[in-house]
């Protein structure tokens, strides 16, 4: 297992210590768990690179064209 040194502002360190204590785990485990969750839930760079890659995608008006008017419904009042 690798060792890593990080520098935190005092107020963040206090919050981390408190959260780890409340979770009944070591600070190292608490931080490692948060990093693992963040890394596992982030989107791959290849996916993020696709943002804006489809400039000709139709807008909402184009998608709804040809379907007619929405039906009017009774008021719930």
C-alpha positions as CSV (number, residue, x, y, z in Angstrom):
1,X,0.0,0.0,0.0
2,X,1.3,3.4,-0.9
3,X,1.9,6.3,1.5
4,X,0.7,9.8,0.5
5,X,1.2,13.1,2.1
6,X,-1.5,15.8,1.8
7,X,-1.8,19.3,3.1
8,X,-5.1,20.5,4.4
9,X,-6.3,23.8,5.8
10,X,-6.8,23.6,9.6
11,X,-10.6,23.8,9.3
12,X,-10.7,20.9,6.8
13,X,-8.4,18.8,9.0
14,X,-10.8,19.4,11.9
15,X,-13.8,18.3,9.9
16,X,-11.9,15.2,8.6
17,X,-10.9,14.2,12.1
18,X,-14.4,14.6,13.4
19,X,-16.0,12.7,10.5
20,X,-13.5,9.8,10.9
21,X,-14.1,9.7,14.6
22,X,-17.9,9.6,14.1
23,X,-17.4,6.8,11.5
24,X,-15.2,4.9,14.0
25,X,-12.4,4.5,11.4
26,X,-8.9,5.9,11.2
27,X,-8.4,9.2,9.4
28,X,-6.3,7.3,6.7
29,X,-9.2,4.8,6.1
30,X,-11.8,7.6,6.0
31,X,-9.8,9.6,3.4
32,X,-9.0,6.5,1.4
33,X,-12.7,5.6,1.3
34,X,-13.7,9.1,0.1
35,X,-11.0,9.1,-2.6
36,X,-12.0,5.6,-3.8
37,X,-15.7,6.7,-4.0
38,X,-14.7,9.8,-5.9
39,X,-12.5,8.0,-8.4
40,X,-15.0,5.2,-9.0
41,X,-17.9,7.5,-9.5
42,X,-16.2,10.0,-11.9
43,X,-16.8,9.8,-15.6
44,X,-13.9,8.7,-17.8
45,X,-12.2,11.5,-19.8
46,X,-13.2,9.9,-23.1
47,X,-16.8,10.3,-22.1
48,X,-16.3,13.9,-21.0
49,X,-14.5,14.7,-24.3
50,X,-17.8,13.9,-26.1
51,X,-19.5,16.9,-24.6
52,X,-20.5,19.2,-27.5
53,X,-19.4,16.7,-30.1
54,X,-22.8,16.6,-31.7
55,X,-23.4,20.2,-32.8
56,X,-26.3,19.2,-35.2
57,X,-28.4,17.5,-32.5
58,X,-31.9,18.7,-32.9
59,X,-33.3,21.1,-30.3
60,X,-36.6,20.6,-28.5
61,X,-38.7,22.5,-31.0
62,X,-37.4,20.3,-33.9
63,X,-38.1,17.2,-31.9
64,X,-41.7,18.2,-31.2
65,X,-42.4,19.5,-34.7
66,X,-45.2,17.5,-36.4
67,X,-46.8,16.2,-33.2
68,X,-49.5,18.9,-33.1
69,X,-50.7,20.9,-30.1
70,X,-50.7,19.6,-26.5
71,X,-54.1,18.7,-25.2
72,X,-55.6,21.0,-22.7
73,X,-56.7,19.6,-19.4
74,X,-59.1,20.7,-16.7
75,X,-57.8,22.8,-13.9
76,X,-57.4,21.0,-10.6
77,X,-58.7,24.1,-8.7
